[in-house]
Amino acid sequence: QVELVESGGGLVQAGGSLRLSCATSGLTLSRYSVRWFRQAPGKQRDFVAIISSSGDYTDYADSVKGRFTISRDNAKNTVYLQMNSLKPEDTAVYYCTSGNNYWGQGTQVTVSS
């Protein structure tokens, strides 16, 4: 059974940082790229970042470039999203996805102004 579990969300002031984790089980993570998405209340789910299976390719939404960094540790079957210089508009539920369209349950990030 494949499972993706996000963690690390919380409440932070604008300008602060958080590191999200996406821990996987039942999946050989090293075979797959991983993407982060986010969904704010009343809005569609938007792409945030992607990392290739080997970790040598990454890409980001324009809105987070230069502030967010995606990384992975295949030995730990975990992908990370380091979020710096957070803004109130980053407030959303953050989801990771990998494999054959498997998704986690999401973790809430709230940035106060």
C-alpha positions, 0 to 999 in steps of 0.5 A, a space after each residue: 500500500 502506497 502512502 505519502 505523508 506530509 508534515 512540517 506545516 504550521 503557523 509562521 509570521 511573514 518573513 519566516 521559514 518552514 520545512 515541509 517533509 513528504 515521507 513515503 512508504 510502499 513506493 520505491 521513491 528513487 524511481 519517481 519525480 515528486 511534486 509539491 502543490 498547494 491549495 488556498 481556500 476557494 482556489 484551485 490546486 497549484 503547482 509549487 515545485 518538482 524534483 526529478 527522481 535523481 534530484 538533479 533537476 528541479 523547477 518551481 512556480 514563478 511565485 516561489 522561485 528564489 524562496 523555496 527549495 525542493 530536495 530529496 533523500 532517497 535513502 529516507 524515502 523523503 522529499 523536503 520543501 524548504 520555504 523561506 521568506 514566507 508571505 501571507 499569500 503562501 498560506 495554503 494546504 500543501 500536498 506532495 504527489 508521486 508515483 502513479 498519481 499518489 497524493 498525501 493528505 496535505 499539511 496546512 501552512 498559515 503565514 500571518 502578516 
